[in-house]
Amino acid sequence: MIPSGVFLTSYAGEATDLSAEVLSKVLKQIEQKEIEVPIAHVYQGLENVGQAQQNLESNKYNGKYVVVL
C-alpha cells in the first residue's frame, strides 16, 4: 500500500515495496468505488499548474489535486 504522507504523482512500477499487483488491485477498487479518493480541485491545462502548486502549499483544499492536460 502507499504509505500515509506519501504523494503519488506517477508510478512506473519501480518501487520494490509496491508491487504492480497491489497497485492494480487498489486502482480497481477506486474504479469500482470501493475506495473513495477525495478530489480537492481539478485544474485544466498546464497553465494552471502554478495555481495548483500554490493552493497545495497553502492547504487551500482538502483532498487530491488533479491537473488535466
MDAnalysis code that builds the backbone (N, CA, C; Angstrom):
import MDAnalysis as mda
import numpy as np

u = mda.Universe.empty(207, n_residues=69, atom_resindex=np.repeat(np.arange(69), 3), trajectory=True)
u.add_TopologyAttr("name", ["N", "CA", "C"] * 69)
u.add_TopologyAttr("resid", np.arange(1, 70))
u.add_TopologyAttr("resname", ["MET", "ILE", "PRO", "SER", "GLY", "VAL", "PHE", "LEU", "THR", "SER", "TYR", "ALA", "GLY", "GLU", "ALA", "THR", "ASP", "LEU", "SER", "ALA", "GLU", "VAL", "LEU", "SER", "LYS", "VAL", "LEU", "LYS", "GLN", "ILE", "GLU", "GLN", "LYS", "GLU", "ILE", "GLU", "VAL", "PRO", "ILE", "ALA", "HIS", "VAL", "TYR", "GLN", "GLY", "LEU", "GLU", "ASN", "VAL", "GLY", "GLN", "ALA", "GLN", "GLN", "ASN", "LEU", "GLU", "SER", "ASN", "LYS", "TYR", "ASN", "GLY", "LYS", "TYR", "VAL", "VAL", "VAL", "LEU"])
u.atoms.positions = np.array([
    [0.837, -1.180, 0.000],
    [0.000, 0.000, 0.000],
    [0.884, 1.245, 0.000],
    [0.298, 2.366, -0.383],
    [1.010, 3.629, -0.392],
    [1.016, 4.171, 1.037],
    [2.183, 4.422, 1.605],
    [2.238, 4.905, 2.989],
    [1.576, 6.268, 3.146],
    [1.019, 6.529, 4.326],
    [0.432, 7.843, 4.561],
    [1.537, 8.886, 4.539],
    [1.193, 10.067, 4.069],
    [2.173, 11.132, 3.952],
    [2.967, 11.097, 2.664],
    [2.733, 10.091, 1.818],
    [3.429, 9.979, 0.539],
    [2.490, 10.455, -0.552],
    [3.003, 11.258, -1.457],
    [2.201, 11.784, -2.545],
    [2.564, 11.044, -3.826],
    [1.614, 10.366, -4.412],
    [1.835, 9.590, -5.628],
    [1.415, 10.433, -6.822],
    [2.387, 10.919, -7.582],
    [2.075, 11.721, -8.753],
    [2.126, 10.890, -10.027],
    [2.988, 9.921, -10.034],
    [3.043, 8.967, -11.143],
    [3.757, 7.719, -10.628],
    [3.556, 6.628, -11.329],
    [4.171, 5.381, -10.882],
    [4.453, 4.504, -12.090],
    [5.697, 4.041, -12.193],
    [6.098, 3.210, -13.317],
    [6.521, 1.822, -12.872],
    [6.181, 1.438, -11.635],
    [6.466, 0.096, -11.163],
    [7.849, -0.103, -10.589],
    [8.565, 0.983, -10.323],
    [9.948, 0.840, -9.869],
    [10.102, 0.554, -8.381],
    [9.095, 0.802, -7.569],
    [9.215, 0.592, -6.121],
    [9.174, -0.894, -5.789],
    [10.078, -1.325, -4.935],
    [10.118, -2.744, -4.567],
    [9.055, -3.090, -3.525],
    [8.543, -2.062, -2.797],
    [7.547, -2.334, -1.764],
    [6.107, -2.058, -2.221],
    [5.915, -1.752, -3.497],
    [4.574, -1.569, -4.053],
    [4.510, -2.335, -5.368],
    [4.073, -3.573, -5.269],
    [4.047, -4.413, -6.466],
    [2.966, -3.947, -7.430],
    [3.145, -4.280, -8.679],
    [2.162, -3.945, -9.705],
    [0.815, -4.581, -9.382],
    [0.831, -5.766, -8.778],
    [-0.419, -6.453, -8.425],
    [-1.202, -5.671, -7.373],
    [-0.514, -5.166, -6.351],
    [-1.170, -4.395, -5.291],
    [-1.714, -3.094, -5.856],
    [-0.908, -2.397, -6.649],
    [-1.365, -1.147, -7.250],
    [-2.570, -1.384, -8.143],
    [-2.535, -2.432, -8.936],
    [-3.657, -2.761, -9.813],
    [-4.925, -3.020, -9.011],
    [-4.787, -3.744, -7.907],
    [-5.936, -4.035, -7.057],
    [-6.540, -2.751, -6.487],
    [-5.691, -1.857, -6.002],
    [-6.169, -0.591, -5.435],
    [-6.844, 0.251, -6.513],
    [-6.240, 0.322, -7.694],
    [-6.845, 1.096, -8.780],
    [-8.205, 0.534, -9.181],
    [-8.342, -0.782, -9.183],
    [-9.642, -1.392, -9.490],
    [-10.663, -1.068, -8.408],
    [-10.235, -1.062, -7.146],
    [-11.140, -0.719, -6.051],
    [-11.600, 0.736, -6.164],
    [-10.713, 1.615, -6.571],
    [-11.094, 3.014, -6.785],
    [-12.092, 3.102, -7.926],
    [-11.803, 2.416, -9.022],
    [-12.682, 2.433, -10.194],
    [-14.077, 1.907, -9.847],
    [-14.140, 0.875, -9.011],
    [-15.425, 0.273, -8.635],
    [-16.068, 0.993, -7.447],
    [-15.456, 2.121, -7.039],
    [-15.954, 2.956, -5.940],
    [-15.994, 2.221, -4.602],
    [-15.103, 1.235, -4.446],
    [-14.948, 0.552, -3.163],
    [-14.054, 1.383, -2.244],
    [-13.197, 2.191, -2.842],
    [-12.335, 3.123, -2.120],
    [-12.629, 4.504, -2.690],
    [-12.856, 5.471, -1.812],
    [-13.125, 6.828, -2.267],
    [-11.856, 7.665, -2.166],
    [-11.524, 8.335, -3.241],
    [-10.381, 9.236, -3.266],
    [-10.938, 10.653, -3.349],
    [-10.817, 11.434, -2.278],
    [-11.367, 12.790, -2.310],
    [-10.570, 13.688, -3.261],
    [-11.279, 14.291, -4.199],
    [-10.663, 15.214, -5.142],
    [-10.845, 16.628, -4.601],
    [-9.755, 17.309, -4.337],
    [-9.802, 18.662, -3.787],
    [-10.232, 19.652, -4.854],
    [-9.553, 19.599, -5.988],
    [-9.830, 20.556, -7.056],
    [-9.234, 20.019, -8.348],
    [-9.882, 20.332, -9.463],
    [-9.398, 19.911, -10.778],
    [-8.987, 21.164, -11.550],
    [-7.785, 21.147, -12.074],
    [-7.242, 22.252, -12.853],
    [-7.124, 21.793, -14.296],
    [-7.520, 22.643, -15.224],
    [-7.481, 22.314, -16.646],
    [-6.256, 22.965, -17.301],
    [-5.352, 22.148, -17.834],
    [-4.218, 22.649, -18.606],
    [-2.975, 22.984, -17.798],
    [-1.854, 22.940, -18.509],
    [-0.558, 23.215, -17.881],
    [-0.452, 24.637, -17.354],
    [-1.193, 25.561, -17.944],
    [-1.111, 26.955, -17.498],
    [-1.613, 27.135, -16.064],
    [-2.306, 26.142, -15.518],
    [-2.840, 26.229, -14.158],
    [-2.034, 25.441, -13.124],
    [-0.912, 24.879, -13.537],
    [-0.079, 24.108, -12.608],
    [0.449, 24.995, -11.491],
    [0.826, 26.217, -11.802],
    [1.323, 27.137, -10.792],
    [0.284, 27.415, -9.713],
    [-0.959, 27.637, -10.154],
    [-2.039, 27.876, -9.194],
    [-2.289, 26.632, -8.354],
    [-2.235, 25.468, -8.986],
    [-2.418, 24.214, -8.255],
    [-1.346, 24.066, -7.180],
    [-0.101, 24.378, -7.529],
    [1.004, 24.264, -6.576],
    [0.828, 25.242, -5.414],
    [0.427, 26.475, -5.721],
    [0.194, 27.457, -4.657],
    [-0.900, 26.992, -3.708],
    [-2.010, 26.492, -4.271],
    [-3.111, 26.019, -3.434],
    [-2.704, 24.804, -2.608],
    [-1.898, 23.914, -3.206],
    [-1.416, 22.742, -2.488],
    [-0.556, 23.160, -1.295],
    [0.361, 24.080, -1.527],
    [1.265, 24.515, -0.466],
    [0.531, 25.262, 0.647],
    [-0.564, 25.934, 0.313],
    [-1.311, 26.685, 1.327],
    [-2.432, 25.855, 1.955],
    [-2.563, 24.593, 1.516],
    [-3.631, 23.719, 2.012],
    [-5.015, 24.333, 1.815],
    [-5.206, 24.970, 0.663],
    [-6.474, 25.631, 0.381],
    [-7.626, 24.634, 0.337],
    [-7.395, 23.468, -0.236],
    [-8.432, 22.446, -0.368],
    [-7.962, 21.154, 0.295],
    [-8.892, 20.353, 0.765],
    [-8.579, 19.027, 1.301],
    [-8.797, 17.997, 0.213],
    [-7.861, 17.093, 0.039],
    [-8.005, 16.036, -0.958],
    [-6.880, 16.104, -1.982],
    [-7.094, 15.423, -3.090],
    [-6.092, 15.327, -4.149],
    [-6.286, 16.423, -5.173],
    [-5.196, 16.970, -5.638],
    [-5.203, 17.996, -6.669],
    [-4.969, 17.302, -8.012],
    [-5.809, 17.594, -8.989],
    [-5.743, 16.928, -10.284],
    [-5.515, 17.982, -11.357],
    [-4.522, 17.750, -12.207],
    [-4.295, 18.617, -13.360],
    [-4.568, 17.783, -14.596],
    [-5.525, 18.255, -15.391],
    [-5.902, 17.568, -16.629],
    [-5.181, 18.235, -17.782],
    [-4.401, 17.447, -18.501],
    [-3.648, 18.003, -19.624],
    [-4.426, 17.922, -20.909],
])
